[in-house]
């Protein structure tokens, strides 16, 4: 469940990208690759509905986001 995510959680998403399901492939408790239809070569090939980040992680981070994304890698609109 989303409420049990301590840091980052990831799960399968159905009916996305022309596939019945897109999901991470997990080996020994670690995500090894992603079974996705759209640009599987992306570093984190995850649909926006397929992950959650604990808000404490976000609020305690000093990370910043740039204004420009690589073509075809921009967030979904």
N, C-alpha and C positions, 0 to 999 in steps of 0.2 A: 504494500500500500504506500501511497505517496507520503502519508504522515510518518512513516517509519524510516524515511530517507535521512541518514545521518550526515552525509556529505553530498554524494551524487548517486542518483539511481537511474537506471536505464531499462527499458522493457520493449516488447514487441508492439507494433502498431499495425492494425488491420486496414485493408482497402486503401492503400496509399501508393502513389507513384506507379499505378497500373498493375500493382501486385496485390495478391490476396493478403500477404503479410510481409512486413519488413522487420527484421530482428537482429540483435547482436548475436554473434557466435561466441560463446563463453567457454574457455578452456581453463580448468583449475581455478575457477573463481575470477578470472580476468577476461575482459573483452579482447578477443584475438582478431576479429574482423567483423564486418557488417554484411548481412545478406539484404541488399537493397537494389532497387532498379535504377535509381537516378544517381549518376556519378559515384559509383562505389569506390573510386580511388580517393575520395575526400578523406581527410584525416579523421573526422568525426562524422561519418555518413549516417546521421540520425535525423529522423523527422522531428519537428518541433513538439509533437505530442508524445514523443517517446522518451522523455527524460525529465528529471526534476533535480534542482539544486537546493540544498538547505539554505534558507535565507541568511543564517548566521555566516555561512561561507561567503556569500555575496557582500554582506555588510562589513565583514572584517578584511576584505580584499583591497589591495591598492591597484588592481588591474584597471586599465583604461581601454576603451574601444575606439578604434580609428573611424574616420568618416567615410572611408572608401573600402569597398570590398572587391576582391578579384571577380572579374566577369564570370557569370554563371554560378558564383558561390554566395551571392547575396542572400539575405534572409528571405523567406517566403513572404509574399504580400497578400 
